[in-house]
Amino acid sequence: MLLQNKQIAIVGGGPGGLTLARLLQQSGATVKVYERDLNRHVRVQGATLDLHDESGLAALRAAGLLEEFKAHYRPGADKLRLTDKHATIVLDQHAEAQADTFGDASFRPEIDRGPLRNILLDSLHPNTVAWNSQLASMQPAGAGWQLTFQSGAMAKADIVIGADGANSKIRPLLTPIRPFYSGVTVVEGSLYDSAQNAPRIHELMQGGKIFAMDDSKTLVVSAKGDGSLAFYTGCKTAETWARDSGINFSEVAQVLAWFRQEFAGWDDIWQELFAAETTHCVPRPQYCMPLDQTWLAQPNLTLLGDAAHLMPPYAGEGVNMAMLDALELSNCLASDQFSNMQAAIAHYEAQMRQRASAVAGETLAQTEALHSPHALAHLVDLFAGNETAR
Ligand SMILES: Cc1cc2nc3c(=O)[nH]c(=O)nc-3n(C[C@H](O)[C@H](O)[C@H](O)COP(=O)(O)OP(=O)(O)OC[C@H]3O[C@@H](n4cnc5c(N)ncnc54)[C@H](O)[C@@H]3O)c2cc1C
């Protein structure tokens, strides 16, 4: 095996990096994951994730973790209510009989990010993850790399995999290609105890998701297993809007004042999201990697997940692509089909870029459609299975 006697460093313990660590350890490889979070108990923020049969779930199946997933996913959390700005429901999956289940191609079970991370962490050998290890820089060292962390600590590795997300420190060592702005900026937020702090929205969510679309703007709200909710607004803005707006996003009253103005004419119910002092908001301009990006394969360095192919969230593919990258990369590295590491990495990267570009193209089209005046009709068509809506 190409990986025999090789020390592999995975930088980033997100879903992509941890899935890869598990799959490589199953093949007998020596793996260390370097993660900037202080420890495994740091609360993992963000909306729930739906895993797709052909990608996220396929990776978990290969990792022998599907049963663990079944024990921790949230049945019913995938059910969606689509509304207009008045909170009038135009499509209600809660009213539909549950048809799909595991094994059905269209079944997309939801899991919170924290439990998914725990499943993956618990599957790794003890001390696989070096917490509080934020990569600061990396230098070639012999045939491998020397990694230097923010803390001043250092480590060596024969092969490095950059799974360090949207602002990857490793990506520039492979390519100068940068992402472009998609035209949409998200304000992401989370709110504890939605039953208490946002009772009307809590009732509307029914433990699932709300997609509210109107006036070429979007609002996505999802219930989480700990009683909190996560949400994100989406608006077409200039790339520098968040910086230029003068809004202090850590002051929820300022965000509410912006929301009232930007979403004028929307029902008061939505303002519940910004009513609790504990609501925590972060603006996130949405970027996408160029669809024709390419770079020369190296013998000791590669990327996966958002570090390789960042895209907006509107097709729900980011985590699924990251986990499928992990599956395909581990298959290539553990295969005896390739004469050397560079050939294995080149094969992985070529198929990964091609697949991710196709998905990113669909995602950009979806991002545009959801932020158009016809968003509601578009989504209704999409859920009705009308392919022309895609
Ligand atoms: C608002 C929003 C909603 C989304 N909704 C969905 C959705 O519904 N479905 C979906 O599939 N995707 C969604 N996504 C996208 C999804 O979150 C990402 O595509 C996915 O998490 C990518 O996984 P990853 O492992 O590549 O990177 P990440 O999840 O970003 O993980 C990267 C890890 O690397 C660590 N790290 C970063 N820098 C360093 C460093 N220098 N040194 C060490 N560690 C480092 C980070 O702490 C993190 O743990 C959404 C994204 C956003 C912003």
The ligand as an ORCA input file, in Angstrom:
! r2SCAN-3c Opt
* xyz 0 1
  C     -24.980     29.230      6.654
  C     -24.491     27.929      6.098
  C     -25.390     26.876      5.953
  C     -24.966     25.646      5.421
  N     -25.861     24.654      5.266
  C     -25.466     23.489      4.729
  C     -26.381     22.407      4.555
  O     -27.569     22.507      4.890
  N     -25.927     21.259      3.998
  C     -24.619     21.115      3.606
  O     -24.257     20.055      3.090
  N     -23.726     22.099      3.770
  C     -24.112     23.266      4.324
  N     -23.208     24.263      4.484
  C     -21.836     24.057      4.033
  C     -21.092     23.114      4.980
  O     -21.100     23.653      6.285
  C     -19.652     22.927      4.505
  O     -19.622     22.664      3.128
  C     -18.992     21.757      5.232
  O     -18.970     21.971      6.625
  C     -17.572     21.561      4.700
  O     -16.903     20.598      5.466
  P     -15.323     20.641      5.601
  O     -14.956     19.495      6.469
  O     -14.700     20.767      4.255
  O     -14.991     22.035      6.296
  P     -15.489     22.655      7.678
  O     -16.759     22.082      8.136
  O     -15.411     24.142      7.500
  O     -14.374     22.191      8.704
  C     -13.084     22.755      8.679
  C     -12.421     22.466     10.018
  O     -11.084     22.947      9.949
  C     -10.778     23.678     11.125
  N      -9.742     24.665     10.750
  C      -9.883     25.749      9.966
  N      -8.702     26.376      9.812
  C      -7.791     25.657     10.511
  C      -6.386     25.778     10.738
  N      -5.675     26.801     10.213
  N      -5.767     24.846     11.495
  C      -6.461     23.796     12.043
  N      -7.811     23.630     11.866
  C      -8.449     24.545     11.103
  C     -12.110     24.306     11.541
  O     -12.133     24.616     12.927
  C     -13.099     23.177     11.177
  O     -13.267     22.266     12.252
  C     -23.606     25.496      5.020
  C     -22.697     26.546      5.186
  C     -23.140     27.745      5.718
  C     -22.158     28.888      5.874
*
